[in-house]
Amino acid sequence: MKILDDNEYAGFKPGAALNPVVAMSEYEYLMTVPDAITKNIEKWMAVVGNKIVAVGDSPKEVLAKARALHPGVEPFIARFPKEKAMLL
C-alpha cells in the first residue's frame, strides 16, 4: 500500500484539500470483490482506483474504454481465466 497525494488518484481533483490516505492497490481491490471476478471469468477488466471501469473480451478494447473514461491515468488490467489468474 502507498500514501496517495492529490495528483495520484483519479477520484481527487488537484488542489483539493486531502488528508493523507492509505489506499489499497487496484490488485488488492479486486481481491475484495470476488463476485465481480466470478461474474467476469474469462473477461478482461480495467480498474482505476477502487472501481472496475471497463470489462470486455480483449485487453485492447478494455484499455481503450478505460483510457477514454480516465484520460491521463494508467489503468490496472486483469483477466481471470477459469483455471488461474493472469494479472498485468
C-alpha positions in Angstrom: 0.0 0.0 0.0 1.1 3.6 -0.6 0.0 7.0 0.5 -1.6 9.0 -2.3 -1.5 12.7 -2.9 -3.9 14.9 -4.8 -2.4 14.1 -8.2 -2.1 10.4 -7.9 -5.7 9.3 -7.7 -8.2 9.9 -10.4 -11.0 10.4 -7.9 -9.5 13.6 -6.4 -9.1 16.9 -8.0 -5.7 18.6 -8.0 -5.5 21.3 -5.3 -8.4 19.9 -3.3 -7.9 19.5 0.4 -7.0 15.9 1.2 -5.8 14.2 4.3 -3.2 11.6 3.6 -5.0 8.4 2.7 -3.6 4.9 2.8 -5.2 3.3 -0.3 -5.2 -0.3 -1.4 -3.8 -1.1 -4.8 -6.1 -2.0 -7.7 -5.0 -5.6 -7.3 -5.9 -5.6 -3.6 -9.2 -4.0 -4.5 -10.0 -6.8 -7.0 -9.3 -9.3 -4.2 -12.1 -7.7 -2.2 -14.8 -8.1 -4.9 -14.9 -11.9 -5.6 -18.4 -11.6 -7.0 -17.2 -9.2 -9.7 -14.4 -11.6 -10.6 -16.7 -14.6 -10.7 -19.2 -12.7 -12.9 -16.4 -11.8 -15.3 -14.4 -15.0 -15.6 -12.7 -15.2 -18.9 -13.1 -11.4 -19.4 -10.6 -8.6 -19.2 -11.2 -5.9 -16.6 -9.8 -2.5 -16.1 -9.5 -1.0 -12.7 -8.8 2.7 -11.7 -8.5 3.3 -8.0 -11.2 1.2 -6.3 -13.5 0.9 -9.3 -13.9 -1.5 -12.2 -14.2 0.9 -15.1 -14.4 -1.5 -18.1 -15.0 -5.1 -18.9 -14.6 -6.8 -22.3 -13.2 -9.7 -24.4 -9.9 -8.2 -25.4 -7.3 -6.2 -23.5 -7.1 -3.6 -26.3 -10.8 -3.0 -26.0 -10.8 -2.7 -22.2 -7.7 -0.5 -22.2 -9.3 1.9 -24.8 -12.5 2.2 -22.8 -10.7 2.8 -19.5 -8.4 5.4 -21.0 -11.4 7.2 -22.6 -13.1 7.3 -19.2 -10.0 8.3 -17.3 -7.5 10.2 -19.5 -4.1 10.5 -18.1 -4.5 7.6 -15.7 -2.9 4.2 -16.4 -5.5 1.6 -15.5 -4.7 -1.8 -14.0 -5.7 -4.6 -16.4 -6.5 -8.1 -15.3 -8.1 -11.3 -16.7 -9.3 -14.2 -14.6 -9.3 -17.5 -16.6 -11.3 -20.4 -15.2 -8.1 -22.3 -14.0 -5.8 -19.5 -12.9 -5.5 -15.7 -12.9 -3.3 -13.6 -15.2 -2.5 -10.1 -14.0 -0.7 -7.3 -15.9 
